[in-house]
Amino acid sequence: MGVSDYKMVDSHNIYFNEEHLLLRKMVREFSNEELKPLAQDIDKNSTFPEESIKKIADLGLMGIPWSEEYGGGGMDNLSLVIAIEEMAKVCVSTAVTVMAHTSLGSGPFALFGSDKQKEKYLPKLSDGTMIGAFGLTEPNAGSDAGNTQTTAVLKDGKFTVNGQKVFCTNAGVAGVIIFTSKIVEDGEDKGIGALYVDANTEGLRFGEPEKKMGWKGSDTRSVYFDNMEIPAEHILGKPDTGFKQFLKTLTGGRISISALGLGICEAGYQAALKYANERDAFGRKIGDFQSIAFKLADMATQIEAAKHLVYHAAYLKDNGQDIIKEAAMAKLFTSELAMNITTEAIQIHGGYGYIREYNVERFFRDAKILEIGEGTSEVQRIIISREILKSLSY
């Protein structure tokens, strides 16, 4: 293939097949027509996008990567990335609801659940009649997940659970919540396991929705377990494999949250590009000034790099490859890039960038949590450094 031929090819078609392109077209049109008109009000009023989620469920987008046997879309992880990216371009609150539901609130059932557990929960999660949530972070155990203090004592065929989870996405709207806990049996610590509880279970209660800087339409709150009893079979896998299981869940989730960051990057860039081509100053479009043009050039270049990182990580996951390093790299790069691009987008807009009407201030607020949630940027650098240093031993 010659240079001129290569320029005519969409550089991302090395990852996408026809099904991916059709999905992207469908989600992009839906997002622009259905989600975009609501995004400002959702952010302004901190409104959970209930009606939008119902429409997304009707499109079959709540269980994209899960088996058709359990009502899922039977598609791959790259398809999930595409859908989240397109939604995040216009309404991050809606996109993160779908992302957390799929990757964290449904994924552990699909990956580690028994046939019976899959049959009971995955069809409802896949068709959106039930929303899923995942509780990991605690007041004294955020990035240090191994310091989990929630405790589940097994006795007479039941777990009695006490503890608290914080910053739990979808908790207040979920039909089932997966959570991590220390497992204690006969006074012996058996390790950290992944348990689950149905909504409305006695002893399960929720805090008020958090008042957040961004993701304002996403339901985020604390979850409390107060002598809550659940059946012994409400465990995914085994206690001694629970820690590895949720680390695997988080690794896959980093690809999904990278897609969220990618959508924010593109939204900020497109807004800045449009404004630079419309705004006149000193008798010229501001995009004609080198200082602005170079900002846009950097944005476009960095977004292209981010796409390849994210799509490649999803591709590797779909092909059964180890993605610990690649997922961390994608998450680190896109989250920090989202902050950089939205900051520059505001700068290009000048004073208008600080005004709610122009959207870029919302993109900026929605971007910040990406550097914190599902592993901070500092944690991603620890993971990456461990992986690259490990390679020296081979």
ZIJO-V207339 format. One line per field, one symbol per residue. ss: DSSP state (~ for helix, > for strand, _ for the rest). phi: phi as a letter, one per 30 degrees, with the letter a starting at -180 (. if undefined). psi: psi as a letter, one per 30 degrees, with the letter a starting at -180 (. if undefined). Layout:
# ZIJO-V207339
ss->???
phi->???
psi->???
This chain:
# ZIJO-V207339
ss->__~~~~~___~~~~___~~~~~~~~~~~~~~~~~~~~~~~~~~~~____~~~~~~~~~_________~~~______~~~~~~~~~~~~___~~~~~~~~~~~~~__~~~~~~__~~~~~~~~~~~~_____>>>>__>__>___~~~___>>>>>__>>>>>>>>>>>>_~~~__>>>>>>>>>>__>>>>>>>>>>>_____>>>_____________>>>>>>>>>>>>___>>__~~~~~~~~~~~~~~~~~~~~~~~~~~~~~~~~~~~~~~~~_>>__>>~~~_~~~~~~~~~~~~~~~~~~~~~~~~~~~~~_____~~~~~~~~~~~~~~~~~~~~~~~~~~~~~~~_~~~_~~~~~~~~~~~~_____~~~~~~~~~~~~~~~~~_
phi->.dddddddcddcddcccddddddedddddddddccedceddeddchcddedddddddddiccbeccedeciddiccddddeeddeddddcbdeddddddddddcdceddddbddedddddcdedddcidbccbbcbdbecbcddddcecdbbccahibcccblbcbhddiedcdcbbdbcadcbbhicdcjccccbbdeiddjcbbddedccdbhdcddbadbccchdcbddddbcibedcdddddddddddddddddddddddeddddddddddddcdcahibdddddeddedddddedddddddedddddddddddcicdbedddddddddddddedddddddddddiedddceecidddeddddedddcdhjdeddddddddddddddddc
psi->kleeeeffkjffffekaeeeeeeeeeeeeeeeeeeeffeeeeeeghkkieeeeeeeeffggfheglkfegglfgaaeeeeeeeeeeeffejeeeefeeeeeeeefeeeeeeflleeeeeeeeeeeeggfkkllkjeklegicfiffgkfkkjkkkhglkjkkakklhjkgefgkfkkklkkkkkkhgkjfakljllkklgkkfklkllkkjleahffkjkllkkjjhkkllffhkjbleffeeeefeeeeeeffeefeeeeeeeeeeeeeeeeeeffekkkhglkfffkeeeeeeeeeeeeeeeeeeeeeeeeeeeefgglkgeeeeeeeeeeeeeeeeeeeeeeeeefbefffkefgefeeeeefeefffekhjleeeeeeeeeeeeeefff.
